[in-house]
Amino acid sequence: MANSVEWLDMKHVWGATWCLVRGPLVGPFSVRLTTLSAKKTLTARDVIPRNWAPKATYTSRLNFEPSL
């Protein structure tokens, strides 16, 4: 959430779709991904804008390459 240091767990829905059931949600949002095996973490800061909309798609220039 905007200006927050709190990270919220999301639930995997299907494919690349994830869900967060909590509100009201105020952007901008950062997204943090962590691999289960290597515990490698990538943070995309403020990739979801203040005027976000449900079911919209947002893009980051970060790439996540998990360890094999």
C-alpha positions in Angstrom: 0.0 0.0 0.0 1.1 3.6 -0.6 3.8 4.8 1.8 3.6 1.5 3.8 6.3 -0.9 4.8 3.8 -3.7 5.1 3.9 -6.7 2.7 0.7 -8.7 2.1 0.6 -12.3 0.9 -1.3 -12.9 -2.3 -3.1 -16.1 -3.3 -2.4 -17.8 -6.6 -5.5 -18.1 -8.7 -4.4 -19.6 -12.0 -1.5 -19.1 -14.4 -0.1 -15.6 -13.9 -3.2 -14.4 -12.0 -2.9 -13.6 -8.3 -5.5 -12.3 -5.8 -5.4 -10.1 -2.8 -8.6 -9.9 -0.7 -8.3 -6.8 1.4 -9.5 -3.2 1.0 -9.7 -0.5 0.4 -6.5 -0.6 -1.5 -4.7 2.6 -2.4 -1.8 2.6 -4.9 0.9 2.8 -5.8 1.9 -0.8 -5.1 5.2 -2.6 -5.2 5.4 -6.3 -5.9 7.9 -8.7 -4.3 8.5 -12.2 -5.7 10.5 -14.9 -3.8 11.4 -18.3 -5.1 10.6 -21.2 -2.8 13.7 -23.2 -3.5 16.5 -20.6 -3.5 14.7 -17.9 -1.6 15.8 -15.4 -4.3 13.8 -12.2 -4.1 13.0 -9.5 -6.7 11.2 -6.3 -5.8 9.4 -4.2 -8.5 8.8 -0.8 -6.8 5.6 1.2 -7.5 4.7 -0.9 -10.6 1.0 -0.6 -9.9 -0.1 3.0 -10.1 -2.3 5.1 -7.8 -5.2 5.0 -10.3 -5.1 1.2 -10.6 -8.1 -0.8 -11.6 -9.1 -4.4 -10.9 -8.5 -6.9 -13.7 -6.0 -4.6 -15.4 -2.5 -5.6 -16.5 0.6 -3.7 -15.4 4.2 -4.0 -16.7 7.6 -3.8 -15.1 11.0 -3.8 -16.8 12.4 -6.2 -14.2 13.0 -9.8 -15.2 13.0 -12.7 -12.8 15.4 -15.5 -13.6 15.1 -18.3 -11.0 18.1 -20.4 -10.2 18.1 -23.9 -11.8 
